[in-house]
Amino acid sequence: MTPNAIKKDVLAGKTVAGAMVFEFFSPGMSSILANAGCKFVLYDMEHTGLGYETLKWLFASCRGLPIEPMVRVPRGEYTWLARALDLGARGVMIPMVESAEQARSIVEACRYPPVGRRGAAFGFAQCDYLGGDVGQKIAQANERTTVIAQIETERGLEDVEAIAAVDGIDVLWVGHFDLSNFMGIPGQFQDPRFDAAMRRVAEVARRHGKAAGFMATDPAWIDRARDMGFTMLAAGTDSGLLQQAFAGLVEQINGRPGDRHV
């Protein structure tokens, strides 16, 4: 069972860049992102039509590449988490984590005994269909799995200290749109209250030996998040970046004089 190539760097507070993918679930995406320098890819199941069959195929496309396959599940329940890990997820992101009790339940679902309550499925996708010592596989799987708790509600923000204290939660990740919505200031990312909330999550994460994560959609967000102490950073969204790239080229095409045809 191959180890997680980025987890130590993530927990050490080193900057680790990756991407979030919401729309383009194609076999070439993993290679494209790896070639771009991404160290991880988070495929989204929460807001998309992505299902397990396609997810398994996407994870398989990461084999042999210097990129760690991860997924955001719809909710932090065993059914979603254990299946994603059995398919080969090296990390799972859980939306709307709001309490230490919920965080502990998530950790239990993601790790084998004696640490957790995850059911056994060896010799399948997660360990590349290989045999081997079961005890060793359990230890390796528990070690390599990265658990990312999203702090994106007022309740999660209120209980962030207790969530961060749960052993097995590795990353606190701010979902900025939802957090602003639940704070009653939707989309007002320059509001001092929102700024303070982001800084608090990053500070709490550092203090508890966790990483702080964020999806940045442009250079300004990257600079702002890094200045706040966020170190696990995803570029996204894939659809937005593609549209932006095409729009820039189309604008240039339309803006240059050419031959006129009557």
N, C-alpha and C positions, 0 to 999 in steps of 0.2 A: 504494500500500500504506500504510494508515494506521499511524501510530506507536503504540507502547505508551504509554498515558497515565499509567501509574503507575511505570514502571521507574526513572526518575530519582529519584523520591521514595523508592522502596524502597531503592535503593543509597545514597542520601544519609542513610539512617537515620531518615527521617521515619516517623511512625506511619501505616500504611495498613491500613484495615479491609476485610475481605471475609467470605466464607462458604465452608464446605465442604458439599457436597450429596451425600448417600449414597442417598437413597430417592426423592425426589420430582422425577423427571425430566419435568417438565411444561412446556408452552410459555410459561406465565406466570411461571415461577420467576425468569427473568432480570430481568423488569420488577419483580417484587416485591422482589427483592434490591436492585436499583438504587434503587427508591423508598425502601428502608430505609437507604440511604446506603452500601451496599457498593461498593467500588471494584474488586473482583475476585470471581470465583466459581471455585471449584475443584470440578469434577465428578469423582467418584471411580470409577475402573475397577478398583481393586485388590480391594476387598472387596464389590463389588456385581455385578449382572448387566448393567451398562451396556456396550453394544456401540457400534461405530463409527457405525452408521447413526443411532442415537439421539443420539450425541455430535455428529454433524454438524448435526443438527436443532437441538440445544441451542445450539451455537455460533452458528448462523444467527439464533437468537432474541435474541442479544446485539447484533446489528448495529444501529447507530444509538443505542445506549444507552451511558451513561457507566459502563460496567462491562467489565472485561477478562476474557474467557473463558480458563480454564485447566483442566488435567486432571491427575489423578494416574494414571499408567499402572501396570500390574501389576509391571513390572520395567524396568530401564534398558537395554533392548535396542533396536537400530535399528528392528526391525519395529514396535514399539509407538510409539516416539518420533516417527519420521518421518511415520507415518500420522496421528498426532494433530496434528502441526504442519501437514500438508497440508490437514487439515480446518478449520484456522483457529485452533488453540490459540495464544494469545499467551504462554503459559507452560506448562511441564511440571514436574510433581513426580515424583521418582523415589524409591521406597522402598528402604530398606536399602542405602544407599551405604556401602561398607566400606573403600575404598582409593582412593589417588590414581590408580592405573591404571584403576579402574572409572570414576572421575570424568572422566578424560580421554576414555575411550571414549564416555561419555554426551555430552560436549561436541561431539565429532566428529559424532555422530549428529544433533545438533540444529542444526548450522550448516553452511552451504554453503562450498565452497572459496573462498579458500585457507585459511580458518580451520578448516573441518571437512570431512566426507565425505558430507554429505547429498545425496541425489539430487534432481534438478530436477523441479519440477511447477508451472509457472507458468500463469496464466490460469484457475486453479481457485479453490476456496473460500478459500484462504489470502490471495489478493489480490483477493477480491471479483469474480473472473471478468473482471478488466480486463487490457488489454494494457499495453505500456510497455517501457522499457529494462530488459533482463535484469540488466545489471550493477548498476543502481540498485536493482532489486528484491532482489538478493542482499544488498547492503549493508544495506538496510532490514530485511530478514528477520533477518539476523544480529544487528542492533542491537536489534530489538524483542523477540526471544525471551528469556524469563526462565527460567533453569534452576534448579530448586529441588531440592537434594540433602537427603534425609532422613537424619538421624543418629539411628538408633533401634536400634542393636545395640552390644554391647560392643566389637566390632571397629571399627565406625565411630567410636565414641567414642575409641578408642585411636589411630586414624589421622586424627582430625578436623583436626589442624594441616595435614597434607599435602593432605587433601581441599580445605580452604579455600584453599590456595595455588594450586590449579588455575585458570588463567585460563578464564573462561566459566562457572564455577559462580557463581551470583549470590546464592543464599540457602541458608543452613543451617537446616533445619527439624527440630525435635525431635518425633519420634513418641513420646509419653510412655508409652503402654501397652507398646509393644514394647520400648522402652528399659528400662523397669523390669523387664520379663520377662527380657530377656537379661542384665540385671545381677544376676538372682537374687533380686529383691525385687519380685515382681509386684504392681502396684497400690499400692505403698507410696510414695506421692508426697511424703510428709513426711519420709521417711528422709533424713538428712544426705548420704548418698552420692548419692542422686538429685538433691537440691538442688544439690550441687556439680557434678554432671554437666551440668545445665541451664545453670548459670552459666558453666561452661567453654565450652560451645558458643557462647553469646552473646558471650563475651569474645573467643574466637578469630575469630568472624565479624567483629566490629568491627575487630579488628586487621588483618585481611586485606581490609578494604574491602567486605565482604559484609554482607548483612542477616541477622538471625536471625528465624525464623518459628515460629509455634505456633498450634494450634487450641485455643481456649479455650471451655469449655462452660458457664461461669458467671462472675459478676462477680469472685469470689475468684480464679479462674484468670487473668482479665484483669489484675487488679492485680498478681498475683504475677509473671506473665510480663513485664509492662511494667517492673516494678521490677528485673528481672534483665537487661533490655536487649533484649527481643524487641520488634520493631517492625512486622513483617508479621504481622498477627493475623487469624485466621479465626474466625468464630462457627460453632458446630456442636455437636452434629450436628442436621441438619434434623428427623429423626424424633424425637430427644430433646426438642428445643425445642417441636415441635408437641404432643407428648404432655404435656409439662409445662404448656403453656398450656391445653390442654383439661382437664387434671386440676385445675388451679386453679379454672376456671369450674365444673366439675362438682361440686367440693367445696363451692363457694359455693351452688350450686343445692340440693344435698342438705342443706346445713347450715342453711338458712333454713326456718322453719315455714311451711307453706302449707295450703291446703284439703285435708282428708282425704276420700277417697272410699271408701265401703264397697262 
